[in-house]
Structures are given as C-alpha cells and as structure tokens.
Amino acid sequence: MDSRRPPLAPACRTLPEYVRHWAGTTPDRRAFTFVEHPAPHSRGVHRTLTWRRLDVRVRALAARLAERAGPGARVALLCPQRLEYVTAFLAALTAGLVAVPLYPPGLPGHADRLTGVLADASPEVVVTTSGALPEVREACDRGDRVPVVVADQVPDEAAEDWNPVEVDPGAVAYLQYTSGSTRAPAGVEISHANVVANARQALTAYGADQHPVTCVGWLPLYHDMGLVLSVAAPVVRGTLSVLMDPVAFLHEPVRWLRLLAAHPHAISAAPNFAYDYCASAVTAEQKAELRLDGITALINGSEPVRPGTADRFHAAFAEQGLAPRTHCPSYGLAEATVFVSAARPEEPLRRFALDRDALAAGKALPARPDDPRAVLLAGCGTAAGQRVRIADPVSRAALAEGEVGEIWVQGPNVGRGYWHREQESERVFGAVFAGEEEAGRWLRTGDLGTVLEGQLVVTGRLKDLIVVDGRNHYPQDVEATVQDAHPAVRRDRLAAFPVPGAAGERVVVVAEHARSVRLADLDVPGVARAVRGAVATRHGLRLADVVLVPPGTVPRTSSGKVSRALTRARYLEGAYPEAAR
C-alpha cells in the first residue's frame, strides 16, 4: 500500500487536524520510522508508526498532558531523538498546549543553553522517555520540581473517552528558540497557522506537493529545519518520514546516505559541513553499495552555502548516480518558522563570483571566478510563497537589485514575535519600509544579502560584520581563506571576529586543528604565518592573533553553527592557552 502515491493533502488548519485526517483516510500507511543504530557497525533497527498508531499515541499522550496543564501552558520536550519526540510534540499541540522543543540534559556542550531556555519558557510540565528519565528528574529536582510525563509509559487506553481540544490556528503552537549564534537564545512564537503555512511552502518549493516523496532526516528535532522538514511537512503531506539520531550520523555518515538510497524520491536537509564531511569520510568500500540516483532534493542550509562544497560532494558520489541538480541551497531562520527561499530541484546550482572590495562597499559587482580576490557565493533560489526584499538597515529604504542590505521577509509563515520580549518583537517583527507604510509590517532577519538575476544571495550576518579602517569584512569570507591557507586548519570549525584595540577594531581567528594531527606536533608559528599571509593577500587585513585549539573546542550553537559571539567572549576571557598562538 505504501507504494501508491499518497492522496492530495486537504486544506486543514493545524497539524493535529492533519494527523486525524490521515489516520482516518490512510490508517495503515507508514507515517514515521526511526532507525536506531545500537552498535558501532549496525545497519539500523527500524521502528515504525502507521498513521493509525500515530493518532492513538498522540491522543493518549495529549490526554495525559491535559491532566497536568491547561490550554496555553508550556510543555518542555526533553526527549532523545526517537518516535516519542514526534508523538510528544504533536500531543502538546493536540492538547492546546505550547510545545518547547528541547533535548535531554545530558547533551554535551548545551547544558547552559538548556538551563537558560527552561528559565525563560517556565514550562508547567516536562515530557521525556524512560531512558532519559533519571537525568531529567535530576534536572527538574534542581529547579521548581516541574511534573514529568514519561511518553513511552502512557498506555494507549489513555486515549479512550478523550476528545481533542479545538485549537485556534492563530494561537501559539510552540516556542522555537533561536540557535544563539550571535546572542542569547530567544523563543519565537510560532502559531499553528505559521507552521502549516511553512510546511506547505517547503513542500511546494521542493516539488513534494504533487509528487510522492520520502523525508529522510538526521537533523535534531529541536532545530527549526529538523522539526519542519521531518515532522510538520510529512504530517501536512501525509508522506513517510524516516528519522535517525544526529549522533549516529556523526559517528558514521554513510548511514544517512544508505537511508537516502533505500527510500525512493528522498528529500533531506543538512548544513554545509555535513556535505563536506560525507565527501571526506565515506570510504570507497562504503560507496560501492550505494545507489543515489533516486534522490529528489538535498537541501543545503543553516550556514554559508559554499559552491565548492557542493562540487566536492557531487564529485565524490557521481559514480553512485547522484545528480548535481539535486543540490538545493536554501535560506531560512527561526523567526520565519524556518524556510524562506530555496533553489528548486532540477535547477543547476547558481553561483556568483563577486568583487570583494565592491561587496564590502555594499555593491554586488561581478568578478572573474579565477580572480583570487573574488568572493564565490551560491544563490539560494527564490522566495517560497512569501515576499523577500532588501532594505537599508539604517534608513529603511528599499534597495535595488545588486545592492547589499538587510533581508526583510513578509508572509504567513512569519512568527508572532519573541516570547516575553515586546520591545525586541516590535523592532524585529514590525519593520516598515520608509515611505511604504501601506506595504505592511516586515521581519528584519539580521542577515545581509542581495538579489542577483532573481536569486537571493546571502552575504552574512549584520551583527557579525567586521569593520576595520572603515571597510566591511564578512567573517565567513575570512574563515574560508583561513581554512584554505593550511591543511592543519579544520574546515568549518573556526571563527573570525573583531576585538577592541587602541586604534580601533582588530581581527582575531580561533581555529580548531585537524583531527589527524596533535597540537604538540604542529608548527604553530608556521601555520599562523600561512594564515596571516593568505588573509593579508586576499583581504588586506592584518590579523592581530591566530589561535589553534584542539578539535571540539570552538563552541557551536544548538543548530551546529559556530558561535562567533561565544568564541569571542572566551577569547576575551583568556580561555585559550598562549601555547596555541
């Protein structure tokens, strides 16, 4: 039965309505499969919920949650990446509660963020699983002793005689906390209507609204892209979603590719580093078993999309049948639920070589691709069912094509604002173009970009911009030069940022060294000389400091991006040893 094309999705208003619809019309179709890898070389153990079983589990858990908290109360999801995470999220929405997608307390490197988010959201109930219960109870006992519901211990019978709450589409469905790459995490209020709209926009953009697809994902479900692409979009479309744990991917990246090969018309998403990781880590023996010619779309987002990464990935797997036109650079952010613009499947990768000096001055002017001072950027397609414009961040004037400014977004997917942050919400979600008050309110993304040949081209973060001697420098551009300057620098595990100096801002680079070498065996001054020379030649910048640190030292956000703000703070605190310089 699963081989048949799923029926066209109805126009439901909320995710719980879609779950009930599919449970009633296609009860025996597979809805969600979680693939567990219990041993280092495991090929995967599959656990599956049909739409009928999903509906029963969601209603049972919703009934239990409704006993613990009233409509509008926050429910913290402290579940590991399992099917229980999916049912807990949908159950919270079904009960009229506000889900707060998070993770168990034991996730390495994210304890402080978890503590801060829980304090900000003030949940009235926590959902977890039996396996994570001890650490969750310990964390809850340290605070306000919030009641804990164990998802896998709630019996099916709890669903009996319980009627789902009538949910207002305009009400808050969940709080999506930002990754915190440039500031403290803030909870974006995503309404039921927002998430349904964004799921439909994504399905249309990637050609999944009319054709059969399978969503395959390892991205964390507490991350905006993971939640929408692996939960919301499959629920709206009524299609199968296949999940795995992010740690399983990091331990053995071929596991993700095996799932893509096993499921026809697969759609998946990953940040830029994951494609580089697969290209370098998957062995020839592992490649021999893969056939990747059935993939529909591979979404590349959540950090700068580098054309060279797409080239390396497709060259690495060309013999496995991977089509270059499956690569879809995309742009989005939590404040817009997630998806904003996307390159469409079957379109060639759009790449732009831009003059670095002109770009620093706010103009996107073409350069020769082989010019060492050219900046190579990928186009992130066109807007997905919403409006995107470029604005001068100071004057609020609309800018023409080819002019660099702040990306502004308007559409049914834009969130309601930040939880308990009225002033910041008005500033970010209530922007108005100068002289165009009739055009309505816009979302200020904080990202810089331009439009070229109809394509959105993202150039960097406004808050990350480095200004030295009156010239703008994009940190990711400097970082790209640094990681190409010496093989000892680990790719996508470094941060360039400004620090105060006596004569103005100075620039510092903190970079992890490659796992293949020990810091004690490295000629650190030699690496630093290579890095300084490359940055001076390409950017006209004199680096004030170059710091090499062990793998895993550079802090990352919950979405996997390098946190330049936290790296800078640690540098200023003197956290990095002198011997690494």
MOSUL-V72788 format. One record per pair of residues at least 12 apart in sequence whose C-alpha atoms are under 8 Angstrom apart, sorted by sequence separation. I is the first residue (numbers start at 1). J is the second residue. If there is no record, write none. Layout:
i=I j=J
i=I j=J
//
This chain:
i=34 j=46
i=35 j=47
i=77 j=89
i=89 j=101
i=102 j=114
i=175 j=187
i=176 j=188
i=217 j=229
i=230 j=242
i=244 j=256
i=330 j=342
i=354 j=366
i=355 j=367
i=393 j=405
i=417 j=429
i=429 j=441
i=430 j=442
i=431 j=443
i=447 j=459
i=448 j=460
i=496 j=508
i=497 j=509
i=555 j=567
i=33 j=46
i=34 j=47
i=175 j=188
i=176 j=189
i=217 j=230
i=230 j=243
i=329 j=342
i=330 j=343
i=353 j=366
i=354 j=367
i=390 j=403
i=392 j=405
i=393 j=406
i=416 j=429
i=429 j=442
i=430 j=443
i=431 j=444
i=447 j=460
i=448 j=461
i=479 j=492
i=496 j=509
i=554 j=567
i=33 j=47
i=34 j=48
i=175 j=189
i=176 j=190
i=215 j=229
i=216 j=230
i=328 j=342
i=329 j=343
i=352 j=366
i=353 j=367
i=354 j=368
i=390 j=404
i=391 j=405
i=392 j=406
i=429 j=443
i=447 j=461
i=448 j=462
i=460 j=474
i=495 j=509
i=496 j=510
i=532 j=546
i=33 j=48
i=174 j=189
i=175 j=190
i=215 j=230
i=328 j=343
i=353 j=368
i=390 j=405
i=391 j=406
i=428 j=443
i=429 j=444
i=446 j=461
i=447 j=462
i=459 j=474
i=460 j=475
i=479 j=494
i=494 j=509
i=495 j=510
i=531 j=546
i=32 j=48
i=33 j=49
i=173 j=189
i=174 j=190
i=328 j=344
i=353 j=369
i=390 j=406
i=391 j=407
i=428 j=444
i=446 j=462
i=460 j=476
i=479 j=495
i=494 j=510
i=495 j=511
i=31 j=48
i=32 j=49
i=75 j=92
i=133 j=150
i=172 j=189
i=173 j=190
i=174 j=191
i=310 j=327
i=328 j=345
i=356 j=373
i=390 j=407
i=391 j=408
i=427 j=444
i=428 j=445
i=446 j=463
i=479 j=496
i=494 j=511
i=30 j=48
i=31 j=49
i=32 j=50
i=172 j=190
i=173 j=191
i=327 j=345
i=355 j=373
i=356 j=374
i=389 j=407
i=390 j=408
i=478 j=496
i=493 j=511
i=494 j=512
i=528 j=546
i=30 j=49
i=31 j=50
i=172 j=191
i=173 j=192
i=215 j=234
i=326 j=345
i=355 j=374
i=356 j=375
i=388 j=407
i=389 j=408
i=476 j=495
i=493 j=512
i=528 j=547
i=30 j=50
i=31 j=51
i=126 j=146
i=128 j=148
i=130 j=150
i=171 j=191
i=172 j=192
i=325 j=345
i=326 j=346
i=329 j=349
i=354 j=374
i=355 j=375
i=388 j=408
i=389 j=409
i=475 j=495
i=476 j=496
i=29 j=50
i=30 j=51
i=100 j=121
i=125 j=146
i=126 j=147
i=127 j=148
i=128 j=149
i=129 j=150
i=130 j=151
i=170 j=191
i=171 j=192
i=325 j=346
i=326 j=347
i=328 j=349
i=353 j=374
i=354 j=375
i=388 j=409
i=475 j=496
i=490 j=511
i=28 j=50
i=29 j=51
i=75 j=97
i=77 j=99
i=124 j=146
i=125 j=147
i=126 j=148
i=127 j=149
i=128 j=150
i=129 j=151
i=130 j=152
i=169 j=191
i=170 j=192
i=325 j=347
i=327 j=349
i=353 j=375
i=354 j=376
i=387 j=409
i=388 j=410
i=475 j=497
i=489 j=511
i=490 j=512
i=27 j=50
i=28 j=51
i=31 j=54
i=74 j=97
i=75 j=98
i=76 j=99
i=77 j=100
i=78 j=101
i=79 j=102
i=80 j=103
i=123 j=146
i=124 j=147
i=125 j=148
i=126 j=149
i=127 j=150
i=128 j=151
i=129 j=152
i=130 j=153
i=169 j=192
i=170 j=193
i=325 j=348
i=352 j=375
i=353 j=376
i=354 j=377
i=386 j=409
i=387 j=410
i=489 j=512
i=490 j=513
i=491 j=514
i=27 j=51
i=28 j=52
i=71 j=95
i=72 j=96
i=73 j=97
i=74 j=98
i=75 j=99
i=76 j=100
i=77 j=101
i=78 j=102
i=79 j=103
i=80 j=104
i=104 j=128
i=125 j=149
i=127 j=151
i=129 j=153
i=168 j=192
i=169 j=193
i=215 j=239
i=217 j=241
i=253 j=277
i=254 j=278
i=305 j=329
i=324 j=348
i=325 j=349
i=352 j=376
i=353 j=377
i=386 j=410
i=387 j=411
i=489 j=513
i=490 j=514
i=524 j=548
i=26 j=51
i=27 j=52
i=71 j=96
i=72 j=97
i=73 j=98
i=74 j=99
i=75 j=100
i=76 j=101
i=77 j=102
i=78 j=103
i=79 j=104
i=214 j=239
i=215 j=240
i=216 j=241
i=217 j=242
i=218 j=243
i=220 j=245
i=253 j=278
i=292 j=317
i=324 j=349
i=351 j=376
i=352 j=377
i=386 j=411
i=488 j=513
i=489 j=514
i=490 j=515
i=26 j=52
i=27 j=53
i=61 j=87
i=62 j=88
i=65 j=91
i=70 j=96
i=71 j=97
i=72 j=98
i=74 j=100
i=76 j=102
i=77 j=103
i=78 j=104
i=213 j=239
i=214 j=240
i=215 j=241
i=216 j=242
i=217 j=243
i=218 j=244
i=219 j=245
i=220 j=246
i=351 j=377
i=352 j=378
i=385 j=411
i=386 j=412
i=488 j=514
i=2 j=29
i=61 j=88
i=65 j=92
i=70 j=97
i=71 j=98
i=78 j=105
i=202 j=229
i=212 j=239
i=213 j=240
i=214 j=241
i=215 j=242
i=216 j=243
i=217 j=244
i=218 j=245
i=219 j=246
i=293 j=320
i=295 j=322
i=300 j=327
i=351 j=378
i=352 j=379
i=386 j=413
i=487 j=514
i=549 j=576
i=1 j=29
i=2 j=30
i=23 j=51
i=24 j=52
i=69 j=97
i=104 j=132
i=209 j=237
i=214 j=242
i=218 j=246
i=253 j=281
i=254 j=282
i=266 j=294
i=267 j=295
i=270 j=298
i=272 j=300
i=292 j=320
i=293 j=321
i=298 j=326
i=299 j=327
i=300 j=328
i=301 j=329
i=350 j=378
i=351 j=379
i=22 j=51
i=23 j=52
i=58 j=87
i=62 j=91
i=66 j=95
i=106 j=135
i=199 j=228
i=253 j=282
i=261 j=290
i=265 j=294
i=266 j=295
i=267 j=296
i=268 j=297
i=269 j=298
i=270 j=299
i=271 j=300
i=272 j=301
i=291 j=320
i=292 j=321
i=293 j=322
i=297 j=326
i=298 j=327
i=299 j=328
i=300 j=329
i=301 j=330
i=302 j=331
i=349 j=378
i=350 j=379
i=414 j=443
i=488 j=517
i=519 j=548
i=547 j=576
i=22 j=52
i=57 j=87
i=58 j=88
i=61 j=91
i=62 j=92
i=65 j=95
i=105 j=135
i=198 j=228
i=199 j=229
i=203 j=233
i=261 j=291
i=264 j=294
i=265 j=295
i=266 j=296
i=267 j=297
i=268 j=298
i=269 j=299
i=270 j=300
i=271 j=301
i=272 j=302
i=287 j=317
i=290 j=320
i=291 j=321
i=292 j=322
i=293 j=323
i=296 j=326
i=297 j=327
i=298 j=328
i=299 j=329
i=300 j=330
i=301 j=331
i=302 j=332
i=349 j=379
i=479 j=509
i=519 j=549
i=23 j=54
i=104 j=135
i=105 j=136
i=202 j=233
i=218 j=249
i=261 j=292
i=263 j=294
i=264 j=295
i=265 j=296
i=266 j=297
i=267 j=298
i=268 j=299
i=269 j=300
i=270 j=301
i=271 j=302
i=272 j=303
i=291 j=322
i=295 j=326
i=297 j=328
i=299 j=330
i=301 j=332
i=302 j=333
i=410 j=441
i=466 j=497
i=467 j=498
i=519 j=550
i=549 j=580
i=19 j=51
i=23 j=55
i=58 j=90
i=59 j=91
i=62 j=94
i=63 j=95
i=104 j=136
i=254 j=286
i=258 j=290
i=260 j=292
i=261 j=293
i=267 j=299
i=269 j=301
i=270 j=302
i=271 j=303
i=272 j=304
i=288 j=320
i=410 j=442
i=466 j=498
i=518 j=550
i=548 j=580
i=54 j=87
i=58 j=91
i=62 j=95
i=195 j=228
i=199 j=232
i=200 j=233
i=257 j=290
i=261 j=294
i=272 j=305
i=276 j=309
i=279 j=312
i=287 j=320
i=409 j=442
i=410 j=443
i=464 j=497
i=547 j=580
i=548 j=581
i=105 j=139
i=199 j=233
i=203 j=237
i=261 j=295
i=272 j=306
i=275 j=309
i=279 j=313
i=408 j=442
i=409 j=443
i=507 j=541
i=509 j=543
i=547 j=581
i=19 j=54
i=20 j=55
i=59 j=94
i=257 j=292
i=260 j=295
i=275 j=310
i=278 j=313
i=398 j=433
i=408 j=443
i=409 j=444
i=469 j=504
i=507 j=542
i=508 j=543
i=511 j=546
i=513 j=548
i=546 j=581
i=19 j=55
i=58 j=94
i=196 j=232
i=200 j=236
i=276 j=312
i=343 j=379
i=396 j=432
i=397 j=433
i=398 j=434
i=408 j=444
i=409 j=445
i=468 j=504
i=507 j=543
i=508 j=544
i=509 j=545
i=510 j=546
i=511 j=547
i=512 j=548
i=513 j=549
i=515 j=551
i=545 j=581
i=195 j=232
i=196 j=233
i=199 j=236
i=272 j=309
i=276 j=313
i=279 j=316
i=343 j=380
i=344 j=381
i=365 j=402
i=396 j=433
i=397 j=434
i=407 j=444
i=408 j=445
i=468 j=505
i=506 j=543
i=507 j=544
i=508 j=545
i=509 j=546
i=510 j=547
i=511 j=548
i=512 j=549
i=513 j=550
i=514 j=551
i=218 j=256
i=275 j=313
i=279 j=317
i=342 j=380
i=343 j=381
i=364 j=402
i=396 j=434
i=406 j=444
i=407 j=445
i=467 j=505
i=468 j=506
i=506 j=544
i=507 j=545
i=508 j=546
i=509 j=547
i=510 j=548
i=511 j=549
i=512 j=550
i=513 j=551
i=88 j=127
i=217 j=256
i=229 j=268
i=341 j=380
i=342 j=381
i=343 j=382
i=363 j=402
i=364 j=403
i=395 j=434
i=406 j=445
i=407 j=446
i=488 j=527
i=510 j=549
i=512 j=551
i=196 j=236
i=229 j=269
i=341 j=381
i=342 j=382
i=363 j=403
i=364 j=404
i=406 j=446
i=407 j=447
i=512 j=552
i=341 j=382
i=342 j=383
i=362 j=403
i=363 j=404
i=406 j=447
i=407 j=448
i=466 j=507
i=486 j=527
i=512 j=553
i=76 j=118
i=307 j=349
i=341 j=383
i=342 j=384
i=362 j=404
i=391 j=433
i=406 j=448
i=407 j=449
i=512 j=554
i=216 j=259
i=226 j=269
i=340 j=383
i=341 j=384
i=362 j=405
i=405 j=448
i=406 j=449
i=407 j=450
i=511 j=554
i=216 j=260
i=225 j=269
i=307 j=351
i=340 j=384
i=404 j=448
i=405 j=449
i=486 j=530
i=510 j=554
i=84 j=129
i=339 j=384
i=359 j=404
i=404 j=449
i=405 j=450
i=485 j=530
i=486 j=531
i=176 j=222
i=340 j=386
i=404 j=450
i=485 j=531
i=74 j=121
i=76 j=123
i=176 j=223
i=403 j=450
i=34 j=82
i=74 j=122
i=75 j=123
i=78 j=126
i=79 j=127
i=80 j=128
i=176 j=224
i=297 j=345
i=402 j=450
i=403 j=451
i=34 j=83
i=74 j=123
i=75 j=124
i=76 j=125
i=77 j=126
i=78 j=127
i=79 j=128
i=80 j=129
i=214 j=263
i=296 j=345
i=329 j=378
i=331 j=380
i=401 j=450
i=402 j=451
i=482 j=531
i=485 j=534
i=33 j=83
i=73 j=123
i=74 j=124
i=75 j=125
i=76 j=126
i=77 j=127
i=78 j=128
i=79 j=129
i=214 j=264
i=216 j=266
i=219 j=269
i=329 j=379
i=330 j=380
i=401 j=451
i=402 j=452
i=481 j=531
i=32 j=83
i=73 j=124
i=74 j=125
i=75 j=126
i=76 j=127
i=77 j=128
i=213 j=264
i=214 j=265
i=215 j=266
i=216 j=267
i=217 j=268
i=219 j=270
i=329 j=380
i=330 j=381
i=401 j=452
i=75 j=127
i=80 j=132
i=213 j=265
i=214 j=266
i=215 j=267
i=216 j=268
i=217 j=269
i=328 j=380
i=329 j=381
i=482 j=534
i=79 j=132
i=212 j=265
i=213 j=266
i=214 j=267
i=215 j=268
i=481 j=534
i=482 j=535
i=528 j=581
i=213 j=267
i=481 j=535
i=69 j=124
i=68 j=124
i=69 j=125
i=406 j=462
i=524 j=580
i=525 j=581
i=68 j=125
i=478 j=535
i=481 j=538
i=510 j=567
i=524 j=581
i=78 j=136
i=390 j=449
i=495 j=554
i=65 j=125
i=117 j=177
i=390 j=450
i=494 j=554
i=390 j=451
i=478 j=539
i=490 j=551
i=493 j=554
i=519 j=580
i=88 j=151
i=121 j=187
i=473 j=539
i=84 j=151
i=495 j=562
i=497 j=564
i=84 j=152
i=117 j=185
i=494 j=562
i=495 j=563
i=496 j=564
i=95 j=164
i=96 j=165
i=117 j=186
i=307 j=376
i=340 j=409
i=493 j=562
i=495 j=564
i=499 j=568
i=94 j=164
i=95 j=165
i=96 j=166
i=306 j=376
i=307 j=377
i=492 j=562
i=498 j=568
i=94 j=165
i=96 j=167
i=306 j=377
i=307 j=378
i=497 j=568
i=113 j=185
i=305 j=377
i=306 j=378
i=382 j=454
i=495 j=567
i=94 j=167
i=101 j=174
i=305 j=378
i=336 j=409
i=381 j=454
i=382 j=455
i=383 j=456
i=499 j=572
i=16 j=90
i=98 j=172
i=99 j=173
i=100 j=174
i=101 j=175
i=381 j=455
i=382 j=456
i=15 j=90
i=98 j=173
i=99 j=174
i=100 j=175
i=101 j=176
i=380 j=455
i=381 j=456
i=97 j=173
i=98 j=174
i=99 j=175
i=100 j=176
i=337 j=413
i=379 j=455
i=380 j=456
i=16 j=93
i=96 j=173
i=98 j=175
i=336 j=413
i=337 j=414
i=379 j=456
i=380 j=457
i=15 j=93
i=16 j=94
i=336 j=414
i=337 j=415
i=379 j=457
i=380 j=458
i=68 j=147
i=335 j=414
i=336 j=415
i=378 j=457
i=379 j=458
i=93 j=173
i=335 j=415
i=377 j=457
i=93 j=174
i=377 j=458
i=335 j=417
i=377 j=459
i=213 j=296
i=65 j=149
i=64 j=149
i=364 j=450
i=61 j=151
i=64 j=154
i=206 j=297
i=61 j=154
i=60 j=154
i=64 j=158
i=60 j=155
i=63 j=158
i=60 j=156
i=63 j=159
i=60 j=157
i=61 j=158
i=62 j=159
i=60 j=158
i=61 j=159
i=57 j=156
i=59 j=158
i=60 j=159
i=63 j=162
i=56 j=156
i=59 j=159
i=60 j=160
i=72 j=172
i=464 j=564
i=57 j=159
i=62 j=164
i=375 j=477
i=56 j=159
i=59 j=162
i=59 j=164
i=335 j=443
i=224 j=333
i=228 j=337
i=224 j=334
i=228 j=338
i=335 j=445
i=361 j=471
i=360 j=471
i=361 j=472
i=333 j=445
i=360 j=472
i=224 j=337
i=225 j=338
i=360 j=473
i=224 j=338
i=225 j=339
i=360 j=474
i=341 j=456
i=103 j=222
i=101 j=221
i=102 j=222
i=101 j=222
i=101 j=223
i=331 j=458
i=85 j=221
i=206 j=342
i=202 j=339
i=205 j=342
i=207 j=344
i=201 j=339
i=205 j=343
i=206 j=344
i=207 j=345
i=81 j=220
i=198 j=337
i=205 j=344
i=206 j=345
i=81 j=221
i=198 j=338
i=198 j=339
i=195 j=337
i=194 j=337
i=86 j=231
i=188 j=334
i=188 j=335
i=190 j=337
i=14 j=167
i=304 j=458
i=14 j=169
i=13 j=169
i=178 j=334
i=304 j=460
i=177 j=334
i=176 j=334
i=82 j=243
i=176 j=337
i=82 j=244
i=81 j=244
i=82 j=245
i=81 j=245
i=373 j=538
i=372 j=538
i=373 j=539
i=304 j=476
i=15 j=192
i=14 j=192
i=13 j=192
i=14 j=193
i=205 j=384
i=13 j=193
i=204 j=384
i=15 j=196
i=14 j=196
i=202 j=384
i=13 j=196
i=201 j=384
i=201 j=385
i=8 j=209
i=8 j=210
i=31 j=234
i=31 j=235
i=5 j=211
i=6 j=212
i=5 j=212
i=31 j=238
i=33 j=240
i=35 j=242
i=31 j=239
i=32 j=240
i=33 j=241
i=34 j=242
i=35 j=243
i=36 j=244
i=30 j=239
i=31 j=240
i=32 j=241
i=33 j=242
i=34 j=243
i=35 j=244
i=36 j=245
i=30 j=240
i=31 j=241
i=32 j=242
i=33 j=243
i=34 j=244
i=35 j=245
i=32 j=243
i=37 j=248
i=40 j=251
i=43 j=255
i=198 j=412
i=197 j=412
i=198 j=413
i=19 j=235
i=22 j=238
i=197 j=413
i=15 j=232
i=18 j=235
i=18 j=236
i=194 j=412
i=195 j=413
i=273 j=491
i=193 j=412
i=194 j=413
i=273 j=492
i=15 j=235
i=18 j=238
i=193 j=413
i=194 j=414
i=15 j=236
i=194 j=415
i=190 j=414
i=191 j=415
i=190 j=415
i=191 j=416
i=189 j=415
i=190 j=416
i=9 j=236
i=188 j=415
i=189 j=416
i=9 j=237
i=188 j=416
i=189 j=417
i=8 j=237
i=9 j=238
i=188 j=417
i=189 j=418
i=188 j=418
i=189 j=419
i=7 j=238
i=187 j=418
i=188 j=419
i=6 j=238
i=186 j=418
i=187 j=419
i=6 j=239
i=186 j=419
i=175 j=419
i=302 j=559
i=303 j=561
i=302 j=561
i=182 j=463
i=182 j=464
i=121 j=419
i=223 j=558
i=223 j=559
i=220 j=559
i=181 j=556
i=181 j=557
i=180 j=557
i=179 j=557
i=180 j=558
i=179 j=558
i=179 j=559
i=181 j=561
i=181 j=562
i=182 j=563
i=181 j=563
i=182 j=564
i=183 j=565
i=180 j=563
i=181 j=564
i=182 j=565
i=181 j=565
i=181 j=566
i=109 j=555
i=110 j=558
//
